[in-house]
Amino acid sequence: MTDLTPPVAATRAHSFERHGVRVEDPWHWLRDPGYPNVTDKDVLAYLEAENAYYETVMAPLKPLADTLFAEMRGRIKEDEATVPQRDGDYLYWTDFEQGGEYRRWWRRPVAGGDDQLILDEPALAAGKDYFRLGGFSVSNNGRLLAYAYDDNGSERFLLRVKDLDTGAHLPDEIPGTLSDIVWIADDSGFLYGTANDQWRTDNARFHRLGEPVEQDAELYHEDDEGYRVAVGETQSRKWITVSTGDHTTSEVRLLPADNPFADFILVAPRKEGREYDVEEHDGTLFIHTNDTHTNWRLCTASIDAPGEWAERIAPSADFYMTGVTTFADFFVVEGREAGLDQIELHRYGGGAPTRIAFPEASYVASLGDNPEYAMDRLRIGYESMVTPGTVYDYHVAGGNLEVRKVQEIPSGYDGSRYATERLHIAARDGTDIPCSIVYPKDFPRDGSGKVYLYAYGAYGYAIPPGFSTARMSFLDRGVAFAIAHIRGGDDLGQQWYLDGKLEKRANSFNDFVDVARGLIERGYTHRGGLAIAGRSAGGELMGAVINSDPDLWGVVVADVPFVDVLNTMLDDSLPLTPGEWPEWGNPITDKAAFDLIRGYSPYDNVRPQDYPPLYISGGLNDPRVTYWEPAKWAAKLRATKTDDNILVLKTNMGAGHGGKSGRWESLREAAEENAFILWQLGVEKAA
């Protein structure tokens, strides 16, 4: 007989005192002191026992998971290819081989000639359990390719250089990178950044081809441990940018692309709470900043006097300016109005902007791959909750959109079978919270329906109301899918983000619960009829709402969940912690922050009560949410909860924050997760 007895993690006395408060943490031992090397036999034994229990619980669901996997795979074009895009003398694109897990990268001369395979991910990934491509940059003359990859999920990338004329790799190899790669103008070398021992990129370095990596010059070093350094380039490629910042403050330096050893041009020194990014056009800097308004504005300055800013586009209470890109003959402003994406073209000489019109009332739209400076047509991506991904070329002169590609769904798709709405549900403080929902046309409104509700709610990251082929397996079983656009994201502007962080963090949790209650009140579902899910900081959200309102949820998925918030924010040796204090607060020095985080940290607030069924995942090599956070949380829940509902913990022993790599392996993981959800909702067959 199959043993369905879940593993029990031992408790070992451990406590600490901070700000006069003693905190007990009997599952502290699950953190291997040798991390990132996890070798402790007791830790590994517990994780393996949980994985074995997971496999036992999931075994009866294998037929359903296999069915879901087949459905989801059947909606994906196996030999999918992107629309070729010109960059210099070549057209570039990617594709998958029939059945392939990873992309192949191609190009062909604009003037005509054979297709050339420039990078073969399947070959690089062969024999590996995990593979992820990082930085990817072709030299200005088109001859060399610098790229980086991670083959264990730790997000420490190995950088290599390939001669595209001969197909051979140069001897130059740089381990431990964690950045983009930017070639200088003469292609004799490139800028990059490495991760330090705490997995923080605190540097910008220059590597000259053929020289020992040990001799690479450190062009910039950031001394503030909370800041991260990034390298980039302006659209014109005349200037290299070296940016540094945390979640609230930024600072940008410029280098001429033809001289990486020139003196830096500091655009403006860091000022607490001010963020900005920089583009350039004919010696004029275009500075996108939040210095006077949370919806940002656009300023200009001469490259010779970069700190003297003149306002070009004033901030707006209605339009949230998210980005600016300068092209040779015009510049593009992206933003959101009433939470919906907008793209505007502006002429350097002035005049009214041209806003690109899109056909639906709710959608996602953004600039796509536009690598060149002189563009007469713009690549744009578009989708909605009922419209598959569409690639447009926007013809600047004619002002018209040309469809270049519509996502192909081999098994078929009839959008008329589904309907989508954008609801506004009042939170307990009276704020209207948007909620995007899609459902089959015959979905009941008598409260009997089932709804899958998703959210994130942190770091100013908005969850777009986009399209998903995997989601169709829920819709075709009569389950609606909804996104709660809660505070903490920037769905309605930067203030929306600010209203869900630090001392206002509870707004994110309350918004999610109130959206769920609103869906129940409007007849979309009922208590226990809601499946909810979140990843990373969204997993923290899941942990908070099951502590506060456990009876609302029918099943909960928390992937790589950030749930041990207090302990993590108290440990400044962890990779992300110092850079996270502007988001969550610093409980080391600030008692108010300590008390606040201790009051909501999911792990610290598990208590004796009934909890809904739980699916929890983690990654042994995850540097963002370390494996012991979900492990400790699962152990404490098992020991504390008063119900018999199922709880599973799956730890990927060879992967990191994103789970398994490869499109089919990651899809199979999603199929297992979705099978668990449908099982707990009692909806296992398609309508």
ABEGO torsion letter per residue (X at the ends): XBBABBBBBBBBBBBBBBGGBBBBBAAAAABBAAOABBABAAAAAAAAAAAAAAAAAAAAAAAAAAAAAAAAAAABBAABBBBBBBBEABBBBBBBBBGBABBBBBBBBAAEEBBBBABBAAAAABGBABBBBBBBBBBAAGABBBBBBBAAGAGBBBBBBBBAAAGBBBABBBBGBBBBBBBBAAGABBBBBBBBAAGBBABBBBBBBGBBAAABBBABBBABAABBBBBBBBAAGABBBBBBEBAABBBBBBBBAABAABBBBBABBBBBGBBBBBBBBGGBBBBBBAAABAAEBBBBBBAABAABBBBABBBBAABBBABBBBBAABBBBBBBBGGBBBBBBBBAAEEBBBBBBBABABBBBBBBBBABABBABBBBBBBBAABBBBBBBBBAAAGBBBBABBBBBAAEBBAAABBBBBBBBBBAAGBBBBBBBBBBAABBAAGABBBBBBBAGBGGBBBBBBBBAAAAAAAAAGBBBBBBBBBGBAAAEAAAAAAABEAAAAAAAAAAAAAAAAAAAAGABBBGABBBBBBEAAAAAAAAAAAABAAABABBBBBGBBABAAAAAABAABAAAAAAAAAAEBAAABAAAAAAAAAABAAAABBBBBBBBBBBBBBAABAABBAAAAAAAAAAAAAABABABBBBBBBBAABBAAEBBEAAAAAAAAAAAAAAAAAAAGBABBX
